[in-house]
């Protein structure tokens, strides 16, 4: 109580002093009025006015100085009294004095902040911000923030060895932002250290494949990529490593917007296969990967989405979940289109646009597209979804023209359509027992008929996979074929893209596909991971519109062209539709049909 009364006394003591100043001002003004009676009053008034203007700032300075002196004296007196009271009251006065100091410091900080906000120190603040930015830019960034640092092991590799590696594997890198592309990661030991790499995820592999070696540096540096490589070249792991690394560097969120990366695949089986590979990487670092596709329970998938960090999906089911609000892609800053040429074709184009519009803008996300075929028809559309993408082409095909896997031996037999199935049975019986053979048909009904024919007439162990089957049956058939329990699989083009089925020695095209791109993907189910394979195509007169395209593919791969095929001609007809080829007819659905009346 004594402390408060002393302060009050001091405040009261200062009040009469302020009145005395006012009296001084009044006296000075009176003196000036008395002097105004002298001759030349106009000039004297001007001089007095100027003197008053000059004296005002001096007086204000004197006031401030006096106030500062008084405040200092009061502080000293308070400190003395506090020390005197501390001897009597002990430590009770110390927290009070500390609180007073803290309050004063806070007031000063607030005053400084207000001054900066009002523009009094904007120049200084901007300078500090610029310095901070320069410092941050000079600091070495880690791979978890999306920035790539070349390791010392990779930097020590001679340039001649890098050039030899690129030439040997026919790697062409086109970077619109730099003339000197990043060095390929030729060994797993050259990968930058990260939480994922510390878990040794590649112990069962000898070295990276060419598409992985060339794309990893750009993927880890946050760049958009178009990766074009032959079938069976390891494209999934090419985007899998940068994807998991990028997700680890993103902040976690809860609710429907917790998904941080999206992989879109054209078929259910490919989505399941991709999910299996990505989940192995994600489990090492505590990330959950969820696979959603049609033909399965929505409720089960909806429950899995609540815990997912990475989603692998087919376009239709993903669009359904977006429309019902079960999932949000606002935080999905890493997007992959697997089999990108199929994803950007007219069949999926609208779905992909809707999915990408739900993700952050292309400037705020990383977009990767991987495929084995990259036709001109989709390149322009792909560029609208990406920012200065790096194009990585594997194989002696820098122009991006369609090209088949050179390790696959291609045979074309021109046959009568009426004996096609009999010839198929002969080819299958000529194969060694229990050797896996994949037979492709064009239509679902045809696949069912061929499957029944081979089982009943040929006595072969056959299973099928096509769109008319339930998803459980499709999955069961594919697993039986992969394990070797059923050596022959009859399938439509749902099994043509991306599926990695080990030990497939032979692919037979019972019916030619609608497009030449699908032909390349079909035969790519064999000759995977550096192995060789055989593809036999039964070509009939009904397929003659594709003869020119097929001849070009055979010649480009150095394969023999039968004379019977050349008889159909070598001209390449313009493709009416990317998916349906010459069978597509553009119909205006807005027009009403005309009524026909009969007499």
Residue pairs with C-beta under 8 A, 6 or more apart in sequence:
2 85
3 81
3 82
3 85
6 81
7 78
10 74
10 77
14 70
21 63
32 48
32 52
35 44
35 48
36 44
36 45
36 48
38 44
82 93
82 97
85 93
86 93
86 94
112 121
115 121
116 122
116 125
140 149
141 147
141 149
142 149
142 192
142 194
143 149
143 192
143 193
143 194
143 220
143 245
143 249
144 194
144 195
144 245
144 248
144 249
145 249
146 220
146 221
146 222
146 246
146 249
146 366
147 221
147 222
148 182
148 192
148 217
148 218
148 220
148 221
148 222
149 192
150 182
150 183
150 192
150 217
151 190
151 191
151 192
151 193
153 187
153 189
153 190
154 183
154 185
154 186
154 190
155 183
157 183
157 186
157 190
162 183
162 184
165 171
165 184
165 186
165 213
166 173
166 184
169 210
169 213
169 394
170 210
170 394
170 395
170 396
170 397
171 184
171 210
171 213
171 214
171 392
171 393
171 394
172 391
172 392
172 393
172 394
172 398
173 181
173 214
173 390
173 391
173 392
173 393
174 390
174 391
174 392
174 393
175 181
175 218
175 390
176 388
176 389
176 390
177 388
181 218
181 390
182 217
182 218
182 221
183 217
184 210
184 213
184 214
184 216
184 217
185 191
185 208
185 212
185 213
185 216
185 217
186 207
186 208
186 213
187 207
187 208
188 202
188 205
188 207
188 208
191 197
191 216
191 241
192 220
194 245
194 248
195 248
195 285
196 241
196 244
196 245
196 248
196 281
196 284
196 285
199 284
199 285
201 241
201 280
201 281
201 284
202 208
208 216
208 234
209 229
209 233
209 234
209 237
209 238
210 229
210 233
210 394
211 227
211 229
211 233
211 234
211 235
211 238
211 370
211 392
211 394
212 234
212 237
212 238
212 241
214 392
214 394
215 225
215 227
215 238
215 239
215 242
215 392
216 238
216 241
216 242
218 225
218 390
218 392
219 225
219 238
219 239
219 241
219 242
219 243
219 366
219 368
220 241
220 242
220 245
222 246
222 366
223 366
223 388
223 389
223 390
224 362
224 366
224 367
224 368
224 386
224 387
224 388
224 389
224 390
225 239
225 368
225 369
225 370
225 389
225 390
225 391
225 392
226 340
226 369
226 370
226 374
226 382
226 386
226 389
226 390
226 391
226 392
227 235
227 238
227 239
227 368
227 369
227 370
227 371
227 392
227 394
228 370
228 371
228 372
228 373
228 374
228 391
228 392
228 393
228 394
228 400
229 235
229 238
229 370
229 372
229 392
229 393
229 394
229 395
230 372
230 394
230 395
230 403
230 404
230 405
230 406
230 524
231 372
231 405
231 520
231 521
231 523
231 524
231 525
231 527
231 528
232 405
232 500
232 524
232 527
232 528
232 529
232 531
233 372
233 394
234 529
235 338
235 370
235 371
235 372
236 273
236 274
236 277
236 278
236 338
236 370
237 277
238 370
239 263
239 336
239 338
239 368
239 370
240 277
240 278
240 281
241 281
242 334
242 366
242 368
243 261
243 263
243 278
243 310
243 334
243 336
243 368
244 278
244 281
244 282
244 285
244 287
244 310
246 261
246 333
246 334
246 366
247 260
247 261
247 287
247 309
247 310
247 334
248 285
248 287
250 260
250 331
250 333
252 258
252 309
253 331
255 328
256 305
256 325
256 326
256 327
256 328
257 328
257 329
257 330
257 331
258 306
258 308
258 309
258 331
259 305
259 308
259 309
259 310
259 311
259 327
259 328
259 329
259 331
259 332
260 309
260 310
260 331
260 332
260 333
260 334
261 309
261 310
261 311
261 332
261 333
261 334
261 335
261 336
262 310
262 311
262 313
262 318
262 329
262 332
262 334
262 335
262 336
262 355
262 359
263 271
263 274
263 278
263 310
263 311
263 312
263 313
263 335
263 336
263 338
264 313
264 314
264 315
264 318
264 335
264 336
264 337
264 338
264 343
264 352
264 355
265 271
265 274
265 312
265 313
265 314
265 338
265 339
265 498
266 314
266 315
266 338
266 339
266 342
266 343
266 348
266 497
266 498
267 314
267 494
267 495
267 497
267 498
267 499
268 293
268 294
268 295
268 314
268 471
268 474
268 494
269 465
269 474
269 475
269 478
269 494
269 495
269 499
270 338
270 339
270 497
270 498
270 499
271 291
271 292
271 293
271 312
271 313
271 314
272 291
272 293
272 475
273 498
273 499
273 500
274 291
274 312
274 338
274 498
275 289
275 290
275 291
275 312
278 289
278 310
278 312
279 289
281 287
282 288
282 289
282 309
282 310
287 309
287 310
288 307
288 308
288 309
288 310
289 308
289 309
289 310
289 311
289 312
290 301
290 304
290 305
290 307
290 308
290 310
290 311
290 312
291 311
291 312
291 313
292 301
292 304
292 305
292 311
292 312
292 313
292 314
292 317
292 318
292 321
293 313
293 314
293 317
293 471
294 314
294 316
294 317
294 471
295 470
295 471
295 474
296 471
298 317
298 320
298 321
301 317
301 321
302 321
302 326
305 311
305 321
305 326
305 327
311 318
311 327
311 332
315 343
315 348
315 351
315 352
315 355
316 351
318 327
318 355
319 351
319 354
319 355
321 327
322 328
322 329
322 354
322 355
322 358
328 358
329 355
329 358
329 359
330 358
330 359
330 360
331 360
332 358
332 359
332 360
332 365
333 359
333 360
333 364
333 365
333 366
334 365
334 366
334 368
335 356
335 359
335 365
335 366
335 367
335 368
336 367
336 368
336 369
336 370
337 343
337 344
337 352
337 367
337 368
337 369
337 370
338 370
338 371
338 498
339 370
339 371
339 372
339 497
339 498
339 521
340 369
340 370
340 371
340 374
340 378
340 382
341 371
341 373
341 374
341 375
341 378
341 517
342 348
342 371
342 497
342 579
343 352
343 369
344 352
344 378
344 381
344 382
345 377
345 378
345 578
345 579
346 577
346 578
346 579
347 578
347 579
349 381
356 362
356 367
356 385
359 365
362 385
362 386
362 387
363 387
367 385
367 386
367 387
367 389
369 382
369 386
369 389
372 520
372 521
372 524
373 402
373 517
373 520
373 521
374 400
375 402
375 517
375 578
376 400
377 575
377 578
378 578
379 400
382 389
383 389
393 400
395 403
395 406
397 403
401 556
402 516
402 517
402 520
402 552
402 553
403 520
403 553
403 556
403 557
404 410
404 519
404 520
404 523
404 524
404 553
404 556
404 557
405 520
405 523
405 524
405 527
405 533
405 557
406 557
406 558
407 527
407 530
407 531
407 532
407 533
408 523
408 524
408 526
408 527
408 532
408 533
408 534
408 535
408 557
409 532
409 533
409 534
409 535
409 559
410 523
410 535
410 537
410 553
410 554
410 557
410 559
411 534
411 535
411 536
411 537
412 536
412 537
412 539
412 550
412 554
412 561
412 562
412 565
413 423
413 536
413 537
413 538
413 539
413 562
414 539
414 540
414 562
414 564
414 565
415 423
415 538
415 539
415 540
416 540
417 540
417 541
417 542
420 510
420 511
420 538
420 540
421 450
421 453
421 510
423 538
424 439
424 450
424 454
424 508
424 510
424 538
425 453
425 454
425 457
425 458
427 508
427 536
428 437
428 439
428 454
428 458
428 460
428 488
428 508
429 458
429 460
431 437
431 505
431 506
433 487
434 484
434 487
435 487
435 505
435 506
436 481
436 484
436 487
436 488
436 489
436 501
436 503
436 504
436 505
436 506
437 487
437 488
437 489
437 504
437 505
437 506
437 507
437 508
438 481
438 489
438 491
438 495
438 501
438 504
438 506
438 507
438 508
438 525
438 526
439 450
439 454
439 488
439 489
439 490
439 491
439 507
439 508
439 510
440 491
440 492
440 493
440 495
440 496
440 507
440 508
440 509
440 510
440 511
440 513
440 522
441 447
441 450
441 466
441 490
441 491
441 492
441 510
441 511
442 492
442 493
442 511
442 512
442 513
442 514
443 492
443 511
444 466
444 467
444 468
444 492
446 510
446 511
447 464
447 466
447 490
447 491
447 492
448 464
448 466
448 468
450 490
450 510
451 462
451 463
451 464
451 490
454 460
454 462
454 488
454 490
455 461
455 462
460 487
460 488
461 485
461 486
461 487
461 488
462 486
462 488
462 489
462 490
463 477
463 480
463 481
463 486
463 488
463 489
463 490
464 477
464 489
464 490
464 491
465 474
465 477
465 478
465 489
465 490
465 491
465 492
465 494
465 495
466 474
466 491
466 492
466 494
467 492
467 494
469 477
474 494
477 486
477 489
478 489
478 495
478 499
478 501
480 486
481 487
481 489
481 501
482 501
482 502
484 503
489 495
493 513
493 518
493 521
493 522
495 525
496 513
496 518
496 521
496 522
496 525
497 521
499 525
500 528
501 525
502 528
504 525
504 526
504 528
504 533
505 526
505 533
505 534
506 526
506 533
506 534
506 535
506 536
507 522
507 523
507 525
507 526
507 533
507 534
507 535
507 536
508 535
508 536
508 537
508 538
509 519
509 522
509 523
509 535
509 536
509 537
509 538
510 538
511 538
511 543
512 519
512 537
512 539
512 540
512 543
512 546
512 550
513 519
513 522
514 579
514 580
514 581
514 582
514 583
515 575
515 578
515 579
515 580
515 581
516 546
516 549
516 550
516 553
519 537
519 546
519 550
519 553
520 553
522 535
523 533
523 535
526 533
526 534
526 535
527 533
537 550
539 547
539 550
539 565
541 568
544 568
544 569
545 573
545 581
545 582
546 581
547 565
547 566
547 568
547 569
547 570
548 569
548 570
548 571
548 572
548 573
549 572
550 565
551 561
551 565
551 566
551 570
552 570
552 572
554 560
554 561
555 561
573 582
575 581
575 582
576 582
576 583
576 584
576 585
576 586
577 583
577 584
